[in-house]
Amino acid sequence: MTSSCRIWTAFLVALLFLSTTTSVEAKLAQRSDQEKVALTKTLVGAGLSEKTAEKVVGGERLSRTERKQVQQAEKDRYVEMRRQGQDEVSDTADAAALRNYRLRNKKRKGLLRRKQTTLAQVLFPGVSPNNYRSGELLFILTDLAESKKTPIPFEYYDLPMNCDAPKFASAEKSVLRNIMERQNLGSRLQGHKVEPAPYTIRTLENQPCKISCVNTLTNKNIRRIRKLVARQYRIQLNLDSLPVLMRSKEYNYAARGYPIGFKAPVAGAAQKSKRQRRKELDTGEMFLYNHFHFVIHYQDVGDEEEGQDVIRITGFDVHPVSFDHKLQTDTQRGSSCQHNHIDNDPNSYLPLPDDAPESTRIAMSYEVEFVKSATDWTDRWDVYLIGAPDDDIHYFSIVNSLMIVLFLTAAVSTIMVRTLRKDIALYNEMQTLEEAQDETGWKLVHGDVFRPPQTSPLLLSIFAGTGAQIGAAMFLTLICSTLHLMNPMKKGQTLSAIIFLYVLSGSIAGYISARFYKFMGGKEWKQNAILTAVGLPGCFVGMFMVLNVFLHFAGAATAVSFFTIIKLFLLWVCVSTPLVLVGSFFGLKQEVFEIPTKINQIARVIPPVPLHVDPRVSCWMGGILPFGSVCIELAFIMSALWLHQIYYVMGFLLAVWAILVATCAQVAMVLCYLQLCVEDYRWWWTSFWNCATAGVYLFLYSLWFLSSRMDMVGVLPITVYLTYMGMISICFGLFCGSVGFLASFFFCRKIYGAVKVD
């Protein structure tokens, strides 16, 4: 692999040069003539022409043909190395080169002139590396035990087999306090409680097998552990902000966290039904991982004045082992942990019998190994995203959405420029009574089009204001994420920001709700303001409180404490509600919306409408397009929410949000125009539901996602999933419906203001 390393080094230099960054140009300029000649020969041997290789090494700009030649050579070399069995997850120079090629699109910024960067700068902009001196105490931090089969996580120290939390001296506590993030509202709602793990690690000091604790498990504890193993729970740990990783060079596999245990394979399992396999999984032979081989990869950054080595951590791996320490027969506590290294051996697995005795003693042990890494600190996140979808799919999502928007824009332009202009010119030229009597179409309802809805105007105004508040909170969140004011990788901070931005947007809801309620002739303005403030939050809090009771009984980490509920209540009462009332006050003080036509005293009779513009049909037709404009990006968001994948491309999400707004507005205007053309002036609620049904399609999509992408077990996990997806679907539907309603209102004011009405 030595020659391939040299070739790939040359390819990485070529790839970095194409980014036109000044740092790479400076590195190329510092090369000696002998190095340039050797690098040129390496590139020529890899398949490039001599002229192209000289231009690459010399730092000259490449033509489009030469650029394609370099890209094709890189692709050919990548295919050849993968064919030879080179993995992409191990900590070697070849694997790092393969990862760099696979993730080249994720490491580029900009649209017109895309510059090369690193994933560390993309995921954690502005974060500097931490340097550790030799012998310095390292803290492994615990996180949740999570599973893709169920959305109910558990805290690390709530699991019966884990050791108790360690105790530290005052000096160590001060160091620990500096590296631990302060728990915020979002992390509390998500159940994250970061604490130090029961492992003692010092920099560059290899630790042989050491027993950390001995626990006594009851039969009930073992049955619970078997249930956790059957549901494939994985424990998450962190070191220097890096999640613990399991790698397999043989299978080219890398996954965050490590499983609690495993089940021995059963002969003929492939031929059995899913129900039989699930039954065997609950009653079959299972084993517990109780020994952990931690491998810490580091990069040497030089020596300090005291002569101590200084390193940066570039990887945090774990190899879980099931090992029976034979504590029942050994007289000494650690006699079975006398070897320097323990590996998995079927003859020494630690079983979890279904008929375990009332008291079983097990030992939890660990060992630590420091390995010098071939990966740079700036590239240490590459392995975590090696299996993530390429950014090209996000571009395809935006292109798909833009095609829908362009189609709707063409339809709206046709209506506004051709049809409406022609209709308006015709209506304005009519002089005689006979001509006026021959009028047909949308002008006939000019005296009724602004008649307030007869059905629940109060509820419609509340829906419009609440949807506007949700849209404002979404927009501000995406803007803050795009400008790196908050990091989506830190989910607790992101959730806290979403809650606070939603609360601070309450004045928008109060203002819009009050203005439209006043326009509709409503008199109960106090009721309007209060329901706008408490309607959606009260509904969600009620659902959450009922669900929280069941989560408490299950012992889930996401079960919220009474004090957290009090904080949410105070945030709602003391901040959100006053802001809604202030917005409502200013909305009521504003003048009523001016309308271009007078409202008739007697309502016009509505003729029978065709099927395609019947509100019961058009609302389901209208909701498809807004949902279709976001469905591809929605797949990534759902995977990040429920399958524990990483989602960080907030710039793409902001573009999709803008496309969604444009789609909802244009769909609402087109369907409103078609409805008015058949002389049906009841567009108020129809314009809202024409786009709000996108929330129904989102919920149906979540049901498909549950059945096809997830394998949940139990009633409570499915209930949790459906409850949260129901909340998300309601918010999505309210936002889309509000955009459609507002767009239709201003569309009607625009077109009827352009005609001359007697």
C-alpha positions in Angstrom: 0.0 0.0 0.0 3.0 2.3 0.1 2.8 3.2 -3.6 -1.0 3.8 -3.4 -0.4 6.1 -0.5 2.0 8.2 -2.6 -0.5 8.2 -5.5 -3.3 9.2 -3.3 -1.3 11.9 -1.6 -0.8 13.4 -5.1 -4.4 13.2 -5.8 -5.3 14.9 -2.6 -2.9 17.8 -3.5 -4.7 18.0 -6.9 -8.1 18.0 -5.3 -7.1 20.7 -2.8 -5.6 22.8 -5.6 -8.8 22.8 -7.5 -10.4 24.6 -4.5 -8.1 27.6 -5.2 -7.4 28.2 -1.5 -4.4 30.3 -0.7 -3.1 27.9 1.9 -2.8 25.1 -0.7 -1.1 27.5 -3.1 1.4 28.4 -0.5 2.2 24.7 0.2 2.7 24.1 -3.5 5.0 27.1 -3.7 7.1 25.8 -0.8 7.9 22.5 -2.5 11.4 21.9 -3.8 12.2 21.2 -7.5 12.9 17.5 -6.6 9.6 17.1 -4.9 7.8 18.7 -7.8 9.5 16.3 -10.2 8.7 13.3 -8.1 5.1 14.5 -7.7 4.7 15.0 -11.4 6.0 11.5 -12.1 3.5 10.1 -9.6 0.6 11.9 -11.2 1.7 10.7 -14.7 1.9 7.2 -13.4 -1.6 7.5 -12.1 -3.0 8.3 -15.5 -2.7 12.0 -16.0 -1.0 13.5 -19.0 2.4 15.1 -18.5 1.1 18.6 -19.3 -1.8 18.3 -16.9 0.5 16.9 -14.1 2.9 19.8 -14.6 0.1 22.3 -14.4 -1.3 20.7 -11.2 2.1 20.7 -9.5 3.0 24.2 -10.7 -0.2 25.6 -9.4 -1.6 26.7 -12.8 -5.3 27.0 -13.6 -6.7 23.9 -15.3 -9.0 23.9 -18.3 -12.3 22.1 -18.1 -10.9 19.1 -20.0 -8.0 18.9 -17.7 -10.2 19.2 -14.7 -12.4 16.3 -15.9 -9.2 14.3 -16.5 -8.1 14.8 -12.9 -11.6 13.9 -11.6 -11.7 10.8 -13.8 -8.3 9.7 -12.6 -9.4 10.1 -9.0 -12.5 8.1 -9.6 -10.6 5.3 -11.3 -8.1 5.1 -8.5 -10.9 5.1 -5.9 -12.7 2.2 -7.7 -9.4 0.3 -8.0 -8.6 0.7 -4.3 -12.1 -0.4 -3.3 -11.8 -3.4 -5.6 -8.5 -4.4 -3.9 -10.4 -4.4 -0.6 -9.2 -1.2 1.0 -11.7 -0.1 3.6 -12.9 3.5 4.3 -13.3 3.5 8.1 -9.9 2.5 9.5 -7.4 5.0 10.8 -4.9 4.7 8.0 -3.6 7.1 5.3 -5.3 5.1 2.5 -8.7 5.0 4.3 -8.4 8.7 5.0 -7.7 9.4 1.3 -10.8 7.3 0.4 -12.9 9.2 2.9 -11.6 12.5 1.5 -12.7 11.5 -2.0 -16.1 10.3 -0.9 -16.8 13.4 1.2 -15.3 15.9 -1.3 -18.7 17.5 -2.0 -19.5 17.9 1.7 -16.2 19.8 2.2 -16.9 22.5 -0.3 -18.6 25.9 0.4 -20.0 28.4 -2.0 -22.2 28.2 -5.0 -20.3 29.9 -7.9 -16.8 29.3 -6.7 -16.8 26.4 -4.3 -13.9 26.4 -1.9 -12.4 23.4 -0.1 -12.8 23.3 3.6 -13.0 20.6 6.3 -15.9 18.9 8.1 -14.7 20.3 11.4 -15.2 23.8 9.9 -18.6 22.8 8.5 -20.0 21.1 11.5 -18.4 23.1 14.3 -17.4 26.5 12.8 -15.0 28.5 15.0 -14.2 25.6 17.3 -10.5 25.3 18.1 -8.8 22.0 19.0 -8.0 21.0 22.6 -4.4 20.1 23.4 -3.7 17.5 26.1 -0.4 17.0 27.9 1.0 13.7 28.7 -0.4 12.3 32.0 -3.4 14.7 32.0 -6.7 13.2 33.2 -9.2 12.6 30.4 -12.9 12.5 31.1 -15.3 10.2 29.1 -18.8 11.7 29.3 -21.9 9.6 29.3 -25.0 10.2 27.1 -28.2 8.3 26.4 -28.8 4.6 25.7 -30.8 4.8 22.4 -32.3 2.5 19.9 -33.7 2.7 16.4 -36.5 0.3 17.4 -38.0 2.7 19.9 -37.9 6.4 20.6 -37.6 5.9 24.4 -34.1 6.5 25.6 -32.6 5.8 29.0 -29.9 7.5 31.0 -26.6 5.7 31.4 -26.7 5.3 35.1 -30.3 4.1 35.1 -29.2 0.8 33.5 -28.7 -1.9 36.1 -25.4 -3.3 34.8 -23.5 0.0 34.7 -21.3 1.2 37.6 -22.2 4.1 39.8 -21.1 7.6 39.0 -17.4 8.2 40.1 -16.4 10.7 42.7 -13.6 13.2 42.0 -11.5 15.5 44.0 -12.1 19.2 44.1 -9.4 20.0 41.5 -10.7 17.3 39.1 -14.3 18.7 39.6 -13.2 22.1 38.5 -11.6 20.7 35.3 -14.7 18.6 34.7 -17.0 21.6 35.2 -15.1 23.4 32.4 -15.6 20.7 29.8 -19.2 19.8 30.6 -21.9 21.8 28.8 -24.5 23.5 30.9 -27.8 21.7 30.7 -30.4 23.8 28.9 -34.1 23.6 28.4 -33.8 21.7 25.1 -31.4 19.1 26.5 -33.7 18.5 29.5 -36.7 17.9 27.1 -34.6 15.5 25.1 -33.4 13.7 28.2 -29.7 14.5 27.8 -27.9 14.4 31.2 -24.1 14.5 30.6 -22.1 12.9 33.4 -18.6 11.5 33.7 -18.2 7.8 32.9 -16.7 5.4 35.5 -13.4 5.1 33.7 -10.0 6.6 34.7 -7.9 7.6 31.7 -4.7 9.6 31.5 -3.2 10.9 28.3 -0.7 8.6 26.6 -1.0 6.0 29.4 -2.2 2.6 28.2 -4.4 0.9 30.7 -4.4 -2.9 30.9 -7.6 -4.8 31.9 -9.1 -3.2 35.0 -12.3 -4.0 36.8 -14.3 -0.8 37.3 -17.0 -2.3 39.5 -18.8 -5.5 40.5 -22.6 -5.4 40.4 -25.2 -7.8 41.8 -28.1 -8.2 39.5 -31.5 -9.6 40.4 -33.6 -11.8 38.1 -35.7 -8.7 37.4 -32.6 -6.7 36.3 -31.5 -9.5 34.0 -34.9 -9.6 32.4 -34.7 -5.9 31.8 -31.3 -6.1 30.3 -32.5 -8.9 28.0 -35.3 -6.6 26.9 -32.8 -3.8 26.1 -30.6 -6.2 24.2 -33.6 -7.5 22.2 -34.6 -3.9 21.3 -31.0 -3.2 20.2 -30.2 -0.4 22.5 -26.8 1.3 22.0 -24.9 3.3 24.7 -23.4 6.6 23.6 -20.2 8.0 25.1 -18.2 11.1 24.3 -14.5 12.1 24.6 -13.4 15.5 23.5 -16.8 16.1 21.8 -16.3 12.9 19.7 -19.0 10.2 20.0 -17.7 6.7 20.7 -17.4 4.7 17.5 -17.4 1.0 16.6 -15.4 0.3 13.4 -15.0 -2.9 11.4 -12.3 -2.9 8.8 -13.4 -6.3 7.5 -17.0 -5.2 6.8 -16.2 -1.5 6.1 -18.6 -0.5 8.9 -18.6 2.3 11.4 -21.4 3.2 13.8 -21.8 5.5 16.8 -22.3 3.9 20.2 -21.9 0.2 21.3 -24.6 -2.4 21.9 -25.5 -3.5 25.4 -25.3 -7.1 24.4 -26.0 -9.5 21.6 -28.0 -12.7 20.9 -26.3 -15.8 19.6 -27.4 -16.7 16.0 -30.0 -19.4 15.8 -29.7 -22.0 13.0 -32.4 -21.7 10.4 -33.4 -18.2 11.5 -33.7 -16.9 7.9 -36.4 -19.4 7.1 -38.6 -18.5 10.1 -41.3 -15.9 10.2 -40.8 -12.4 11.7 -43.0 -13.3 14.6 -41.1 -16.5 15.4 -37.8 -14.6 15.2 -39.1 -11.9 17.6 -40.3 -14.6 20.0 -36.9 -16.3 20.0 -35.2 -13.0 20.5 -37.1 -12.6 23.7 -36.4 -16.1 25.0 -33.2 -17.1 23.2 -29.7 -17.2 24.5 -28.3 -13.7 25.1 -24.9 -12.3 26.3 -23.8 -9.1 27.9 -21.0 -6.9 26.8 -19.1 -6.1 30.1 -15.6 -5.4 29.0 -14.7 -2.4 26.8 -11.4 -1.9 24.9 -11.2 1.8 24.3 -8.8 2.9 21.5 -7.9 6.6 21.5 -6.3 7.9 18.3 -4.2 11.0 18.7 -2.1 13.4 16.7 1.2 14.5 18.1 1.5 18.3 17.9 5.0 18.7 19.5 6.6 19.2 23.0 6.1 21.8 25.6 8.9 23.6 27.5 8.6 21.1 30.3 9.3 18.2 27.9 5.8 16.8 28.0 4.1 15.5 24.9 1.1 17.4 23.6 -1.5 15.6 21.6 -4.9 16.2 19.9 -7.5 13.5 20.0 -8.6 12.4 16.5 -10.6 9.3 17.2 -12.5 7.5 20.0 -13.2 3.8 19.3 -14.5 1.0 21.4 -14.4 -2.8 21.0 -17.0 -4.3 23.3 -16.3 -7.8 24.7 -18.4 -10.3 26.5 -16.2 -12.0 29.1 -17.2 -14.0 32.2 -14.8 -13.1 35.0 -15.9 -16.1 37.1 -16.6 -14.0 40.2 -18.7 -16.8 41.7 -15.7 -19.1 41.9 -12.8 -16.7 42.2 -11.8 -15.6 45.7 -10.0 -12.5 44.6 -12.0 -9.8 42.9 -9.8 -9.1 39.9 -8.1 -12.4 39.5 -9.8 -13.0 36.1 -8.7 -9.6 34.7 -5.0 -10.3 34.9 -4.3 -10.4 31.2 -3.3 -7.2 29.3 -5.9 -7.8 26.6 -9.2 -9.6 26.5 -11.1 -10.5 23.3 -14.3 -12.1 22.4 -14.3 -15.9 22.8 -17.4 -18.1 22.6 -16.0 -20.2 25.5 -15.9 -17.2 27.8 -19.1 -15.2 26.9 -21.1 -13.7 29.8 -24.6 -15.1 29.5 -27.9 -13.5 30.4 -30.0 -16.6 31.1 -33.8 -16.4 31.0 -34.0 -18.4 34.2 -31.3 -16.5 36.1 -31.0 -17.0 39.8 -32.2 -14.3 42.2 -28.7 -12.9 42.7 -26.0 -12.8 40.0 -22.6 -11.0 40.4 -21.0 -9.5 37.2 -17.9 -7.5 36.8 -17.6 -4.5 34.5 -14.0 -3.9 33.2 -12.2 -1.9 30.6 -8.8 -1.3 29.0 -7.4 1.7 27.2 -5.0 2.0 24.3 -3.5 5.1 22.7 -2.7 4.8 19.0 -0.9 7.4 16.9 -3.3 8.5 14.1 -2.8 9.0 10.4 -5.9 11.3 10.4 -5.5 15.0 11.0 -7.6 16.7 13.7 -9.6 18.7 11.0 -10.6 15.4 9.4 -11.6 13.5 12.4 -15.4 13.8 11.7 -15.0 12.3 8.2 -15.6 8.7 9.4 -18.9 9.7 11.1 -20.4 10.9 7.8 -18.9 8.3 5.4 -22.2 6.5 5.1 -24.4 9.7 4.9 -26.1 10.5 1.6 -24.2 12.8 -0.8 -25.0 16.5 -1.0 -26.0 16.0 -4.6 -29.3 14.5 -3.3 -30.0 17.8 -1.6 -29.4 19.6 -4.8 -31.8 17.2 -6.6 -34.4 18.0 -3.8 -34.1 21.7 -4.5 -34.2 21.2 -8.3 -37.3 19.0 -7.8 -38.9 21.7 -5.7 -37.9 24.5 -8.1 -39.6 22.6 -11.0 -42.8 22.6 -9.0 -42.4 26.3 -8.3 -41.6 27.2 -11.9 -44.7 25.3 -13.0 -46.9 27.2 -10.6 -45.2 30.5 -11.4 -46.0 29.9 -15.1 -49.6 29.2 -14.1 -49.9 32.3 -11.9 -48.2 34.4 -14.6 -50.7 33.1 -17.2 -53.6 34.0 -14.9 -52.2 37.4 -13.9 -50.7 38.6 -17.2 -53.0 37.0 -19.8 -56.3 36.0 -18.4 -56.8 38.7 -15.8 -55.5 41.5 -18.0 -57.8 40.4 -20.7 -60.8 40.1 -18.3 -60.1 43.4 -16.7 -59.8 45.2 -20.0 -63.1 43.6 -21.1 -64.9 44.5 -17.9 -63.6 48.1 -18.0 -64.8 48.6 -21.6 -68.4 47.5 -21.0 -70.6 50.6 -21.3 -74.2 49.4 -21.8 -76.5 47.6 -19.4 -76.9 44.8 -21.9 -73.2 44.2 -21.9 -73.0 44.3 -18.1 -75.8 41.7 -17.9 -73.7 39.3 -20.1 -70.9 39.3 -17.5 -69.7 35.9 -16.4 -66.9 34.7 -14.2 -65.1 36.2 -11.2 -66.3 39.8 -11.5 -69.9 38.8 -10.8 -69.0 38.1 -7.2 -67.3 41.4 -6.6 -70.0 42.3 -4.1 -69.6 39.2 -2.1 -66.0 38.2 -2.4 -65.0 40.1 0.8 -68.0 39.1 2.7 -66.7 37.6 6.0 -67.0 33.9 6.4 -70.1 32.7 8.1 -68.4 29.7 9.7 -66.1 30.4 12.7 -64.3 33.6 11.7 -62.7 33.6 15.1 -61.1 30.2 14.6 -59.9 31.1 11.1 -58.2 34.3 12.4 -56.5 32.2 15.2 -55.3 29.6 12.7 -53.9 32.3 10.5 -52.1 34.1 13.3 -50.7 30.9 14.8 -49.4 29.7 11.4 -47.7 33.0 10.9 -46.0 32.6 14.3 -44.8 29.1 13.4 -43.5 30.4 10.0 -41.6 33.3 11.7 -40.0 31.0 14.2 -39.0 28.6 11.4 -37.5 31.4 9.4 -35.5 32.9 12.3 -34.2 29.5 13.3 -33.0 28.7 9.8 -31.4 32.2 9.5 -29.6 31.7 12.8 -28.4 28.3 11.8 -27.2 29.5 8.4 -25.3 32.4 10.0 -23.8 30.0 12.5 -25.4 31.8 15.5 -26.4 28.3 16.6 -25.1 24.9 15.8 -27.6 22.2 14.6 -25.1 19.5 15.8 -25.9 20.6 19.4 -29.5 19.4 19.4 -30.3 20.6 22.9 -29.3 24.2 22.1 -31.2 24.0 18.8 -34.4 22.9 20.5 -34.0 25.6 23.1 -33.5 28.2 20.4 -36.6 27.0 18.5 -38.7 27.3 21.7 -37.5 30.8 22.5 -37.9 32.0 19.0 -41.4 30.7 18.8 -42.2 32.4 22.1 -40.7 35.7 20.9 -42.7 35.5 17.7 -46.0 35.6 19.7 -46.6 39.3 18.9 -46.8 38.3 15.2 -49.6 35.8 15.9 -51.5 38.4 18.0 -51.2 41.1 15.4 -52.3 39.1 12.4 -55.1 37.3 14.3 -56.5 40.6 15.6 -56.3 42.4 12.3 -58.2 39.7 10.4 -60.7 39.2 13.2 -61.4 43.0 13.2 -61.8 42.9 9.4 -64.3 40.0 9.7 -66.4 42.1 12.1 -65.6 40.2 15.2 -66.5 41.7 18.6 -65.0 39.3 21.1 -61.4 40.7 20.8 -60.5 39.5 24.3 -61.5 35.9 23.4 -59.5 36.2 20.2 -56.3 37.3 21.9 -56.5 34.7 24.7 -57.3 31.8 22.4 -54.4 32.8 20.1 -52.1 32.8 23.0 -53.2 29.5 24.6 -54.7 27.5 21.7 -51.9 25.6 20.1 -49.5 25.6 23.2 -52.4 24.5 25.4 -53.2 21.6 23.1 -49.6 20.5 22.8 -49.0 20.8 26.6 -52.0 18.6 27.2 -50.8 15.9 24.9 -47.3 16.2 26.3 -48.5 15.9 29.9 -50.5 12.7 29.2 -47.5 11.2 27.4 -45.1 12.3 30.1 -47.0 10.2 32.7 -46.4 7.0 30.7 -42.8 8.0 30.1 -42.3 8.3 33.8 -43.7 4.8 34.4 -41.4 3.5 31.7 -38.3 5.2 33.3 -37.5 7.0 30.1 -34.8 9.7 30.0 -37.2 12.0 28.1 -39.7 12.0 31.0 -39.7 15.7 32.1 -39.5 16.6 35.7 -42.0 18.8 37.5 -39.6 21.7 37.7 -39.1 21.6 33.9 -42.8 21.7 33.4 -43.0 24.7 35.7 -40.3 26.5 33.6 -42.2 25.8 30.4 -45.4 27.1 32.1 -43.7 30.3 33.3 -42.2 30.8 29.8 -45.6 30.4 28.3 -47.5 32.6 30.8 -44.9 35.3 31.5 -43.4 35.8 28.0 -45.5 34.2 25.2 -48.9 35.3 26.4 -48.0 39.0 27.0 -46.3 39.2 23.6 -49.4 37.9 22.0 -51.6 40.4 23.9 -49.2 43.2 22.8 -49.4 42.2 19.2 -53.2 41.9 19.5 -53.4 45.4 20.9 -51.5 46.9 18.0 -53.5 44.9 15.5 -56.8 46.2 16.9 -55.4 49.8 16.8 -54.7 49.5 13.1 -57.3 50.6 10.5 -59.5 47.9 8.9 -58.1 46.5 5.6 -59.3 48.6 2.7 -61.2 46.6 0.1 -61.8 47.8 -3.5 -65.5 46.8 -3.7 -68.5 47.2 -1.5 -70.2 44.3 0.1 -73.8 43.6 -1.0 -76.4 43.5 1.7 -78.0 40.3 0.3 -75.6 37.4 -0.4 -75.5 36.1 -4.0 -76.8 32.6 -4.8 -73.9 30.3 -5.5 -74.5 28.1 -8.6 -73.5 24.4 -8.6 -69.7 24.1 -8.8 -67.8 21.6 -10.9 -66.1 18.7 -9.2 -62.6 19.9 -9.8 -63.2 23.2 -7.9 -65.4 21.7 -5.2 -63.6 22.6 -1.9 -63.9 18.9 -0.7 -61.8 17.9 -3.7 -59.6 20.9 -4.3 -58.2 20.9 -0.8 -56.7 17.4 -1.3 -55.4 18.4 -4.7 -53.8 21.6 -3.3 -52.0 19.9 -0.4 -50.0 17.5 -2.7 -47.8 20.2 -4.2 -46.6 21.8 -1.0 -45.8 18.4 0.4 -44.2 17.3 -2.8 -41.8 20.3 -2.8 -40.3 19.2 0.6 -40.8 15.4 0.6 -37.2 14.6 -0.5 -35.6 16.9 2.2 -38.2 15.5 4.6 -36.7 12.1 4.3 -33.3 13.4 5.7 -35.0 15.2 8.5 -37.0 12.2 9.5 -33.9 10.0 9.5 -32.1 12.6 11.7 -35.1 12.7 14.1 -35.8 9.0 14.5 -32.8 7.1 13.1 -30.1 9.1 14.9 -28.4 10.3 11.7 -26.6 13.7 11.4 -28.3 16.6 9.6 -26.4 19.8 9.3 -27.2 21.4 5.9 -29.3 24.2 7.1 -28.6 26.3 4.0 -30.4 23.7 1.9 -33.2 23.7 4.4 -33.6 27.5 4.2 -33.8 27.2 0.4 -36.5 24.5 0.7 -38.4 26.6 3.2 -38.5 29.5 0.8 -39.6 27.2 -2.0 -42.4 25.8 0.3 -43.7 29.4 1.0 -43.7 30.2 -2.7 -45.5 26.9 -3.5 -48.2 27.4 -0.9 -48.8 31.0 -2.0 -49.0 30.1 -5.7 -51.2 27.0 -5.2 -53.6 29.1 -3.1 -53.8 31.8 -5.7 -54.4 29.4 -8.6 -57.1 27.5 -6.7 -58.7 30.7 -5.5 -58.9 32.1 -9.0 -60.5 28.8 -10.3 -63.1 29.0 -7.4 -64.0 32.6 -8.1 -64.4 31.8 -11.9 -67.3 29.5 -11.1 -68.9 32.3 -9.0 -68.1 30.7 -5.6 -67.0 33.5 -3.3 -66.6 31.3 -0.2 -62.8 31.3 -0.5 -61.9 32.1 3.1 -61.8 28.6 4.6 -61.1 27.0 1.3 -57.9 28.9 0.8 -56.7 27.8 4.2 -57.5 24.1 3.7 -56.1 24.0 0.2 -52.6 24.2 1.7 -53.2 23.0 5.2 -53.9 19.5 4.0 -50.1 19.2 3.4 -50.0 18.5 7.1 -52.3 15.5 6.5 -49.9 14.2 3.8 -47.0 14.7 6.2 -48.7 12.5 8.8 -49.5 9.9 6.2 -45.8 10.0 5.2 -44.9 9.4 8.8 -47.1 6.3 8.9 -45.3 5.0 5.8 -41.9 5.9 7.4 -43.0 4.0 10.5 -43.9 0.8 8.6 -41.1 0.8 6.1 -38.0 2.4 7.7 -38.5 1.6 11.4 -39.1 -1.6 13.3 -40.7 -0.3 16.5 -41.7 -2.8 19.2 -44.3 -2.1 21.8 -47.4 0.2 22.2 -45.6 3.1 24.1 -42.9 3.6 21.5 -45.4 3.8 18.7 -47.6 6.1 20.7 -44.6 8.4 21.3 -43.8 8.4 17.6 -47.3 9.1 16.5 -47.8 11.8 19.2 -44.7 13.8 18.2 -45.3 13.4 14.5 -48.9 14.5 15.0 -47.6 17.7 16.7 -45.2 18.3 13.8 -47.9 17.7 11.2 -50.3 20.1 12.9 -47.6 22.8 12.9 -46.8 22.1 9.3 -50.4 22.3 8.3 -51.1 25.5 10.2 -48.0 27.2 8.6 -49.0 26.1 5.0 -52.6 27.0 5.6 -51.7 30.5 6.9 -49.5 31.2 3.9 -52.3 30.1 1.6 -54.9 32.2 3.3 -52.8 35.4 3.4 -51.8 34.9 -0.3 -55.4 34.5 -1.3 -56.5 37.5 0.6 -54.0 39.8 -1.0 -54.6 38.2 -4.4 -58.3 39.1 -4.2 -57.5 42.6 -3.2 -55.2 42.9 -6.1 -57.4 41.6 -8.9 -60.6 43.4 -7.7 -58.8 46.6 -7.2 -57.9 46.6 -10.9 -61.5 46.5 -12.2 -64.0 49.4 -12.4 -67.1 48.5 -10.4 -70.2 50.7 -10.4 
